[in-house]
Amino acid sequence: MIFITRKEHFNAAHRLFKAEYSDEKNLEVFGKCSNPNWHGHNYELFVTVKGPVDPETGFLINLKDLSKIINQFVVDKLDHKNVNLEVDFMSGKLASTENLAIAIWEQLEQPISETGARLHCVKLFETERNFVEYFGN
């Protein structure tokens, strides 16, 4: 089995808050990330897939195809968007990096499996110092 990773990039705004919390409670729990006027990140997304190498092509998956899948199902929906308000697959979810990584996995798992590869990991960098890795359930 081999693993291969594709890196993509998107910019998005979000706010960490719970509507049932007061502004003070949101500030206490989420800090500056609860700013009512939103804040943004330059996200780096790493998608790792796994499987056998096709002896005919020498590929696990054509990276152009993987890039198209990531862009169609994730990046095009997130780039220059407000995660809380404009991203269908984040509707009703707290827009944390953890929840975003899980939702990205859910968007990618099926289309990647249709190529014969299997999704192994979604790694999402929110900042240079903060990132999440998700390996599925």
C-alpha beads as a LAMMPS data file, in Angstrom:
LAMMPS data file: protein, C-alpha beads

137 atoms
136 bonds

1 atom types
1 bond types

-500.0 500.0 xlo xhi
-500.0 500.0 ylo yhi
-500.0 500.0 zlo zhi

Masses

1 110.0

Atoms # bond

1 1 1 0.000 0.000 0.000
2 1 1 1.181 3.498 -0.814
3 1 1 0.111 6.920 0.459
4 1 1 0.058 10.095 -1.624
5 1 1 -0.893 13.619 -0.576
6 1 1 -2.246 16.601 -2.467
7 1 1 -2.022 20.112 -1.004
8 1 1 -4.649 22.753 -1.783
9 1 1 -5.279 26.227 -0.416
10 1 1 -8.325 28.358 0.351
11 1 1 -9.182 31.543 2.227
12 1 1 -12.276 31.704 4.392
13 1 1 -13.843 33.666 7.213
14 1 1 -15.644 32.256 10.219
15 1 1 -16.703 32.957 13.758
16 1 1 -16.622 30.612 16.698
17 1 1 -19.732 31.201 18.751
18 1 1 -22.830 29.590 20.113
19 1 1 -26.060 31.532 19.675
20 1 1 -27.310 30.389 23.070
21 1 1 -24.268 31.962 24.763
22 1 1 -24.076 35.630 25.675
23 1 1 -21.383 37.733 24.001
24 1 1 -19.449 37.556 27.256
25 1 1 -19.670 33.749 27.434
26 1 1 -18.636 33.417 23.768
27 1 1 -15.629 35.653 24.458
28 1 1 -14.742 33.590 27.527
29 1 1 -14.944 30.261 25.650
30 1 1 -13.730 31.207 22.167
31 1 1 -11.663 34.353 22.787
32 1 1 -10.942 36.625 19.825
33 1 1 -12.298 33.944 17.501
34 1 1 -15.811 34.912 18.642
35 1 1 -15.486 38.391 17.114
36 1 1 -19.011 39.306 15.899
37 1 1 -17.449 40.811 12.764
38 1 1 -15.767 37.495 11.809
39 1 1 -12.111 36.773 11.138
40 1 1 -10.339 34.847 8.408
41 1 1 -7.599 32.352 7.682
42 1 1 -5.424 31.282 4.789
43 1 1 -6.060 27.561 5.112
44 1 1 -3.733 24.853 3.812
45 1 1 -5.462 21.549 3.108
46 1 1 -3.550 18.275 2.750
47 1 1 -5.536 15.282 1.516
48 1 1 -3.812 11.905 1.778
49 1 1 -5.152 8.867 -0.037
50 1 1 -3.961 5.274 0.087
51 1 1 -4.125 2.110 -1.934
52 1 1 -2.175 -0.046 -4.340
53 1 1 -0.182 1.307 -7.265
54 1 1 -1.764 0.535 -10.645
55 1 1 0.895 -1.470 -12.508
56 1 1 -0.238 -0.022 -15.850
57 1 1 -0.035 3.691 -14.917
58 1 1 2.358 3.571 -11.978
59 1 1 -0.133 5.740 -10.069
60 1 1 -2.295 5.191 -7.049
61 1 1 -4.398 8.068 -8.386
62 1 1 -3.716 10.703 -10.994
63 1 1 -2.970 13.815 -8.919
64 1 1 -4.803 15.971 -11.483
65 1 1 -7.935 13.916 -10.773
66 1 1 -7.428 14.185 -7.022
67 1 1 -7.014 17.954 -7.332
68 1 1 -10.239 18.213 -9.361
69 1 1 -12.147 16.254 -6.707
70 1 1 -10.785 18.373 -3.848
71 1 1 -11.564 21.587 -5.691
72 1 1 -15.057 20.554 -6.812
73 1 1 -16.250 19.190 -3.484
74 1 1 -14.351 21.414 -1.034
75 1 1 -12.236 24.350 -2.214
76 1 1 -14.800 25.836 -4.618
77 1 1 -17.361 25.790 -1.792
78 1 1 -15.027 27.340 0.812
79 1 1 -12.678 29.720 -0.955
80 1 1 -13.405 33.379 -0.135
81 1 1 -16.568 32.356 1.699
82 1 1 -17.964 32.764 5.198
83 1 1 -17.946 29.246 6.649
84 1 1 -20.816 30.019 9.029
85 1 1 -23.119 31.531 6.411
86 1 1 -22.227 30.315 2.924
87 1 1 -20.903 26.747 3.090
88 1 1 -23.672 24.181 2.671
89 1 1 -21.818 21.299 4.289
90 1 1 -21.132 23.381 7.425
91 1 1 -24.740 24.447 7.951
92 1 1 -25.739 24.054 11.599
93 1 1 -22.196 23.172 12.721
94 1 1 -19.825 25.154 14.905
95 1 1 -17.182 26.402 12.457
96 1 1 -14.146 25.092 14.356
97 1 1 -11.169 23.718 12.468
98 1 1 -11.950 20.304 13.949
99 1 1 -15.514 20.313 12.620
100 1 1 -14.352 21.703 9.289
101 1 1 -11.831 18.866 8.854
102 1 1 -14.504 16.261 9.621
103 1 1 -16.923 17.891 7.168
104 1 1 -14.229 18.002 4.470
105 1 1 -13.636 14.270 5.001
106 1 1 -17.365 13.657 4.560
107 1 1 -17.320 15.623 1.294
108 1 1 -14.335 13.736 -0.115
109 1 1 -14.702 10.142 1.053
110 1 1 -17.145 8.924 -1.599
111 1 1 -15.754 10.689 -4.695
112 1 1 -12.240 9.533 -3.823
113 1 1 -13.402 5.954 -3.275
114 1 1 -14.939 6.014 -6.769
115 1 1 -11.393 6.382 -8.182
116 1 1 -10.236 3.166 -6.502
117 1 1 -8.196 5.023 -3.859
118 1 1 -9.225 5.350 -0.214
119 1 1 -9.167 8.520 1.838
120 1 1 -6.556 8.190 4.604
121 1 1 -6.220 11.636 6.194
122 1 1 -7.443 15.201 5.994
123 1 1 -4.922 17.612 7.491
124 1 1 -6.094 21.201 7.747
125 1 1 -3.791 24.047 8.757
126 1 1 -5.652 27.066 10.093
127 1 1 -2.396 28.888 10.887
128 1 1 1.285 27.998 10.736
129 1 1 1.018 26.723 14.304
130 1 1 -2.478 25.252 14.452
131 1 1 -3.693 22.291 12.459
132 1 1 -6.018 19.318 12.695
133 1 1 -5.619 15.804 11.326
134 1 1 -8.648 13.583 10.813
135 1 1 -8.466 9.902 9.871
136 1 1 -12.182 9.096 9.756
137 1 1 -14.283 7.387 12.392

Bonds

1 1 1 2
2 1 2 3
3 1 3 4
4 1 4 5
5 1 5 6
6 1 6 7
7 1 7 8
8 1 8 9
9 1 9 10
10 1 10 11
11 1 11 12
12 1 12 13
13 1 13 14
14 1 14 15
15 1 15 16
16 1 16 17
17 1 17 18
18 1 18 19
19 1 19 20
20 1 20 21
21 1 21 22
22 1 22 23
23 1 23 24
24 1 24 25
25 1 25 26
26 1 26 27
27 1 27 28
28 1 28 29
29 1 29 30
30 1 30 31
31 1 31 32
32 1 32 33
33 1 33 34
34 1 34 35
35 1 35 36
36 1 36 37
37 1 37 38
38 1 38 39
39 1 39 40
40 1 40 41
41 1 41 42
42 1 42 43
43 1 43 44
44 1 44 45
45 1 45 46
46 1 46 47
47 1 47 48
48 1 48 49
49 1 49 50
50 1 50 51
51 1 51 52
52 1 52 53
53 1 53 54
54 1 54 55
55 1 55 56
56 1 56 57
57 1 57 58
58 1 58 59
59 1 59 60
60 1 60 61
61 1 61 62
62 1 62 63
63 1 63 64
64 1 64 65
65 1 65 66
66 1 66 67
67 1 67 68
68 1 68 69
69 1 69 70
70 1 70 71
71 1 71 72
72 1 72 73
73 1 73 74
74 1 74 75
75 1 75 76
76 1 76 77
77 1 77 78
78 1 78 79
79 1 79 80
80 1 80 81
81 1 81 82
82 1 82 83
83 1 83 84
84 1 84 85
85 1 85 86
86 1 86 87
87 1 87 88
88 1 88 89
89 1 89 90
90 1 90 91
91 1 91 92
92 1 92 93
93 1 93 94
94 1 94 95
95 1 95 96
96 1 96 97
97 1 97 98
98 1 98 99
99 1 99 100
100 1 100 101
101 1 101 102
102 1 102 103
103 1 103 104
104 1 104 105
105 1 105 106
106 1 106 107
107 1 107 108
108 1 108 109
109 1 109 110
110 1 110 111
111 1 111 112
112 1 112 113
113 1 113 114
114 1 114 115
115 1 115 116
116 1 116 117
117 1 117 118
118 1 118 119
119 1 119 120
120 1 120 121
121 1 121 122
122 1 122 123
123 1 123 124
124 1 124 125
125 1 125 126
126 1 126 127
127 1 127 128
128 1 128 129
129 1 129 130
130 1 130 131
131 1 131 132
132 1 132 133
133 1 133 134
134 1 134 135
135 1 135 136
136 1 136 137
